[in-house]
Amino acid sequence: MRPIKKIHKAEYRPIADLVTYSPMPTRSLQQIDPFIFLNHHGFQTYPERNQGLPFGPHPHRGMETVTFILEGDIMHKDSSGHESVIGPGGVQYMTAGSGLIHAEVSSKEFKLKGGDLEILQLWLNLPAAKKMIKPNYVGLQKDEIPTLELDEGKVKAQQLFGEWNGVKGAFAGTFPMTMSTIYLEKGGKIEKEIPAEENIFFYIVRGELTVNGTEVMFRNLVEFGISEEKIEVEALEDSILILGHAAPFNEPMVAQGPFVMNTQQQIQEAYQDYQAGKFGSWNH
């Protein structure tokens, strides 16, 4: 089995009234190449007539986002003309590439009526050769994402990228990657062979799991060593796990604000291009 290198507890980093935890980057963990940043918002309950999510128009370049909506919703709008409202169980995949401006806010209905909210956003790096590709966005509702059942139905996995047990992921990734959102009932088990040369992103959203013999609580990210292929997971209570794996890029990375590039000069160019209006226009 893969050795566990370290377990990283997510740090509490609230954004206005939005409950937020982040296990990466922190002082103890910069990235799990090519997975570079995770924010876990909620769980919390919003009252009626609330302000909703605080992520108004802002730019990105050189990276991608995968956004998991467990409770509540997100209204996405960007300067490439994409717009959608994705609800519980849905996932958004955005490629910033050469640059765009986007906003992620709550729908009018959520702001009016309130309700439960739990949303996670994972940032993926882009390889140097693809940092300036054309921006793209795909938002899928829960029923548009293929799901596979494991362990006699005690485990259900939304297949987002790559393939697992013959089930192809909902999204075509920019680079080879496998990723699933896994819902485990208490006692549910999975075994997975992951190529030894690939890095693993393993974050427990809810519940408690035994991971290769070690008990790990929710809001923890498990960092694995590079060797062996097998991981074994058993749910000690009903749990949700985000599991991804990909070969590392092993390229220099400079991340500053919303831009993720390979050099400091490219970061400066990103700011200049954004200020010069090259990321598209924003029409409210």
C-alpha positions in Angstrom: 0.0 0.0 0.0 1.0 3.6 -0.5 2.6 5.1 2.6 1.0 8.1 4.2 3.6 10.9 4.3 1.5 13.4 6.3 -2.0 14.4 7.2 -2.8 18.1 6.7 -5.6 19.7 8.7 -7.4 22.4 6.8 -6.8 25.9 8.3 -9.8 28.1 9.2 -9.7 31.2 6.8 -13.2 32.9 6.8 -14.0 35.2 3.9 -16.4 37.8 5.1 -19.3 35.8 6.6 -18.4 32.7 4.5 -17.0 29.8 6.6 -13.9 28.7 4.8 -11.2 26.1 5.5 -8.1 25.4 3.4 -5.6 22.6 3.6 -3.4 23.8 0.7 -1.4 25.9 0.3 -0.2 26.2 3.9 3.2 26.5 5.6 3.4 22.7 5.7 2.1 22.0 2.2 2.6 24.2 -0.9 1.0 21.9 -3.5 0.5 18.3 -4.6 1.6 19.0 -8.2 -0.5 19.6 -10.3 -3.2 20.2 -7.6 -2.4 23.6 -6.1 -5.1 25.1 -4.0 -8.3 24.1 -2.2 -11.0 26.2 -0.5 -13.7 24.4 1.5 -16.7 26.7 2.1 -19.3 25.8 4.7 -21.1 23.8 5.9 -23.3 26.7 7.0 -26.9 27.8 6.7 -27.8 31.2 5.2 -30.8 33.1 6.4 -33.4 34.6 4.1 -32.4 37.8 2.3 -28.7 37.1 2.5 -25.8 38.5 0.4 -24.7 35.0 -0.8 -21.3 34.2 -2.1 -18.8 37.1 -2.1 -16.9 36.3 -5.3 -17.6 39.2 -7.6 -15.8 39.8 -10.9 -12.1 38.8 -10.8 -9.5 37.7 -13.3 -7.6 34.4 -13.7 -4.8 33.1 -16.0 -2.7 30.0 -16.3 -4.8 27.6 -14.2 -8.1 25.8 -14.0 -10.9 25.5 -11.3 -13.0 22.5 -10.4 -15.9 23.6 -8.2 -18.0 21.0 -6.2 -21.5 22.2 -5.1 -22.7 19.9 -2.3 -25.3 22.2 -0.9 -26.7 25.6 -2.2 -25.8 26.9 -5.7 -23.4 29.0 -7.7 -24.3 31.4 -10.5 -21.3 31.5 -12.8 -20.7 34.3 -15.4 -17.5 35.1 -17.3 -16.1 37.4 -19.9 -16.1 34.6 -22.5 -19.9 34.6 -22.5 -20.6 31.6 -20.3 -23.4 31.7 -17.7 -25.1 29.1 -15.6 -26.6 28.3 -12.2 -25.4 24.9 -10.9 -27.2 23.3 -7.9 -26.5 20.6 -5.3 -24.4 17.6 -6.6 -23.3 19.6 -9.7 -19.7 20.5 -10.7 -18.2 23.4 -12.6 -15.0 23.1 -14.6 -13.3 26.3 -15.8 -10.1 26.7 -17.8 -8.7 30.2 -17.3 -5.9 29.6 -19.8 -4.8 32.9 -21.5 -7.2 34.9 -19.2 -10.8 35.7 -18.4 -12.8 37.5 -15.8 -15.5 35.6 -13.9 -17.9 36.0 -11.0 -19.2 33.2 -8.7 -22.2 34.4 -6.8 -25.4 32.9 -5.4 -28.5 32.8 -7.4 -31.3 35.4 -6.8 -33.4 32.6 -5.3 -30.7 31.5 -2.8 -30.2 35.1 -1.8 -33.9 35.6 -1.2 -34.7 32.3 0.5 -31.4 31.2 2.1 -30.6 27.6 2.8 -27.7 25.3 3.4 -24.3 25.9 1.6 -21.3 23.7 1.2 -19.0 24.3 -1.8 -15.4 23.4 -2.6 -13.1 24.9 -5.2 -9.9 23.1 -6.3 -7.3 24.9 -8.4 -5.4 22.9 -11.0 -2.1 24.1 -12.5 -1.8 24.1 -16.3 1.4 22.8 -17.9 3.6 25.5 -19.4 2.7 24.5 -22.9 -1.0 25.1 -22.2 -1.0 28.1 -19.9 -2.2 30.4 -22.7 -4.9 28.2 -24.3 -8.3 29.5 -25.0 -10.5 29.9 -21.9 -13.4 27.5 -21.4 -16.2 26.7 -19.0 -18.5 23.7 -18.5 -21.1 23.5 -15.7 -23.0 20.2 -15.2 -25.9 19.4 -12.9 -25.9 16.3 -10.7 -27.9 14.2 -13.2 -25.5 15.0 -16.0 -22.5 13.4 -14.3 -22.0 9.7 -14.7 -22.0 7.8 -11.4 -20.6 4.3 -10.6 -21.5 2.0 -7.8 -19.0 0.0 -5.8 -19.1 -2.3 -2.8 -22.7 -3.5 -3.5 -24.0 0.1 -3.7 -22.5 1.3 -0.4 -20.1 3.5 -2.4 -21.2 5.8 -5.2 -18.6 7.8 -7.2 -19.3 10.7 -9.5 -16.8 10.2 -12.2 -15.5 13.7 -13.2 -12.3 13.1 -15.1 -10.6 10.1 -16.5 -12.0 6.6 -16.2 -12.8 4.2 -13.4 -14.2 0.7 -13.8 -15.1 1.5 -17.4 -17.0 4.6 -16.5 -15.7 7.7 -18.4 -15.6 11.1 -16.6 -18.1 13.9 -17.4 -15.3 16.4 -18.4 -12.5 16.2 -20.9 -9.5 17.4 -19.0 -6.8 19.7 -20.5 -4.2 17.2 -19.3 -4.4 13.5 -18.2 -6.1 13.3 -14.8 -8.5 11.1 -13.0 -10.9 12.6 -10.4 -14.1 11.4 -8.5 -16.4 12.7 -5.8 -17.0 9.6 -3.7 -20.0 9.2 -1.4 -19.4 6.3 1.1 -22.0 4.8 3.5 -20.7 3.6 6.9 -18.8 0.4 6.3 -18.4 1.1 2.6 -15.0 0.2 1.2 -12.9 1.0 -1.9 -9.6 -0.3 -3.2 -7.9 1.6 -6.0 -4.7 1.0 -7.9 -3.0 4.3 -8.8 0.2 4.4 -10.9 3.1 4.9 -8.5 4.4 7.8 -10.5 1.2 9.8 -10.1 0.5 12.3 -7.3 -2.7 11.8 -5.3 -5.1 14.5 -4.2 -7.1 13.0 -1.3 -9.4 15.3 0.8 -12.1 14.2 3.2 -15.1 16.6 3.0 -17.4 14.9 5.5 -17.2 11.9 7.8 -14.3 9.8 8.9 -12.3 7.2 6.9 -9.7 4.5 7.5 -7.0 5.2 4.9 -4.4 2.5 4.4 -5.0 1.6 8.1 -4.9 5.1 9.4 -8.1 6.9 10.8 -8.6 10.3 9.2 -11.3 12.8 10.0 -13.1 15.2 7.7 -11.4 18.5 6.7 -8.1 16.7 6.4 -6.0 16.2 3.3 -3.9 13.1 3.1 -0.4 13.5 1.5 1.0 10.2 0.2 4.5 9.1 -0.5 5.6 8.2 -4.0 5.8 4.4 -4.1 3.4 1.4 -4.4 0.1 1.7 -6.1 -2.7 0.6 -3.8 -4.9 2.7 -1.6 -7.6 1.1 0.7 -10.4 3.2 2.2 -13.2 2.2 4.6 -15.9 4.6 5.9 -16.2 4.7 9.7 -19.3 6.8 9.2 -21.1 8.2 6.2 -18.5 10.2 4.3 -17.6 12.3 1.2 -14.2 12.1 -0.4 -12.6 14.0 -3.3 -10.0 11.7 -4.9 -7.8 12.8 -7.8 -4.5 11.7 -9.3 -2.3 12.9 -12.1 1.4 12.9 -13.1 3.3 15.9 -11.7 4.4 18.5 -14.1 7.7 19.1 -12.3 7.8 22.7 -13.7 8.6 26.0 -11.8 5.4 27.6 -10.5 4.9 31.2 -9.6 1.4 31.9 -8.1 0.4 35.5 -7.3 -3.2 36.4 -6.5 -5.4 35.0 -9.3 -2.6 34.2 -11.7 -0.5 30.9 -11.8 2.5 31.1 -14.2 6.0 29.7 -14.5 8.0 33.0 -14.1 7.7 36.3 -12.2 7.9 38.1 -15.6 4.8 36.2 -16.8 2.9 37.2 -13.6 3.8 40.9 -14.4 2.6 40.4 -18.0 -0.7 38.9 -16.7 -1.3 42.0 -14.5 -0.5 44.3 -17.5 -2.7 42.4 -19.9 -5.6 42.4 -17.4 -5.3 46.2 -16.9 -5.0 46.7 -20.6 -8.4 45.0 -21.1 -7.1 41.8 -22.8 -9.1 39.5 -20.6 -12.4 40.4 -22.3 -15.0 43.0 -21.2 -17.3 42.6 -18.2 -20.9 43.4 -18.8 -23.2 43.2 -15.8 
